C-alpha cells in the first residue's frame, strides 16, 4: 500500500511539473541577458522588458487589450447584474430558457461561436470592427458574470430589501443602499473574470478583430510566426502577472468586503 | 397611530385562493393577532396590509385612507420580520437610523432618536456594533427599534419570535408587549403559536384555510370556541358527538353518550339548536378521580387509563370511557394514576362549550 501512495505522489509531481515548468521557463528566460531565448542563461537582465516598453506595436496591442478588457468588463458586468436581477428577483416567463441561453456561450466551442458570429455579421452586411470585437467578448464573458452574480443574489434574502422599502426607501433606493452593497463582492469578481477572460482570449479575437488591430495575445501569435524573440518571454511574463495577479487581488478585495459586511 | 380596515379582501395566486373574502376592523391602538397553522393565509393578509402583495379584490384602509395603490415605501409602516432582516453591512445605529433618512428628520435629531429607540429596547450600548456581533434576541430587538423609531402608523410583526430559543421567546414576548403598551401603536401580529397569541393580544383572529374562523378576545376564543377547528387549535380539546334535547333560557341540554345529560350555559353554546350537537371539553377541564370518589356538581363516567404522558408539573392521560378515547391534562396531586387504573372521569358542565352538530 505504501509504495502505491508514493507512486501517486510522484505522478502528481510529474503532472504539475508538466503543466507549470514551461511557464516557469518562460518567466526565467525573460530575465536572460542573452540574445537567444535558450539555456544556458548568460546573466540577469531587464533589457527585454525595456525593449518591450519601447516596441510600438506591442505597446499599441497592450493599450488595445486593456481598453477592450475594461469595456468588456464594464458592459458584461452591467448586463450581467441586470439579467441576474431580472431572473432571480422577478417572475420572468421562460426564465429557465433565458438562463440556459445566456450560459450557452460557455458550452459552445469558441471556434464555432466565433465563426457563427462572423457569418451572421457577414449576412447582415456589416464589416469587422472594434465594436464587433467588443460585442464578441461581451457574449462570452457574460455567462461568467451571470453565474457569479446570480449565485450571490440568491443568497441575499428578499426580506432585507422589503425591510428597506417598509422604512421608506423606494425600490431604486433600496437597490443602491442594500442590494448592491451586499452583492458587490460578486459584482467585482464578475468584472474581474470578464476582464481577464477578454485580456487572455485569442481564438475569438483572431476571427473578429479588424485588420491592423492587434491585442496582446494576437500580437504574440504574430511575432511567433517570425522568430522566437526573448521579447516574447518578457511579454509572456507580463501576461502571466496580469492574468494571475488580478484575480488573486480581486479575491482578496472580495474577501475583505465580505468580511466587512459580515456575510 | 391609525386604525386598519380590511374590506372584503381576497387574494388569489393563479387558481389558488390564499385568502377568501375577509373583512376586519382593527381599532387604533389595538394589538391584534392573526393566528393559524401555516398556509392559513395569515401572512398573506399581513403582506397585503404591508403593501408587499396586492389584494385581488377588496379594499385596505389605513387611518381611513384607501391604500390599495400606495406603494409600501409610502405607507409609513414598521415591519419586523421573522429572520430580523437587519442590514448586515450597516452598524446597528445605521440600521435604526435608516428609516429616518427618508423622513426629513434633521440630522441633529437623528442620533437622539436612534438612542431613544435603543434605550426603549434596552440595548443602549450596541449602536457601534454590527448585526452579526449580536445574539438572535438582540438582533430582533434592534429590528423592533428600527421599526418603531419612524413612529409608524401601524406595526406589523411577522412571526417575530419563532426564530428564537424557547426561553428567550417568552422573555421577548413580555418585552414586546411592554413596548407596544408604552408606545400604543396599532399592531398586527402574525403567529402560529397559540400561547403567544393568548398572552399578547387584545383581539385574536383565528384563521384556517384562508378563512376567518373566529374573532374575539383571548378569553372568548379560548373559552367559547366558535368552531371545532378553533377548539382544537387553541389547546387540546375533546369533541364529543351528542344530541341537544332542549334549549332553555339559561342552559342547553346536551345528551352525551356515556356521560349522560350535560347542561351547557347558553352563552357558551349560542348556536346549538335541538338535534345533533357537539360538546367541546378541554383536556385540562377533564378531571380524573379515584374510582369511588364523589364529585358533587360534576358530570361523571367510569373510565380506564390507557396512556400516561408524565410532564413533571402536569400529566397528560389518554383514557377510554365507553368506546371513546379522551384526553385529560391534570395537575399532579401525589402520584399520577398508573396505566390500566379504573378511574372516574369528571367535569363541570359550565366548563364546556357546545357547537352545532354536523
Interface residues (C-beta under 8 A of the other chain):
Chain A: X157 X159 X160 X162 X163 X164 X165 X166 X167 X168 X169 X170 X171 X173 X174 X177 X178 X181 X182 X260 X261 X262 X263
Chain B: X50 X52 X71 X72 X73 X74 X75 X76 X77 X78 X79 X81 X82 X83 X85 X86 X87 X88 X89 X98 X99 X101 X102 X103 X130 X131 X132 X143 X146 X147 X150
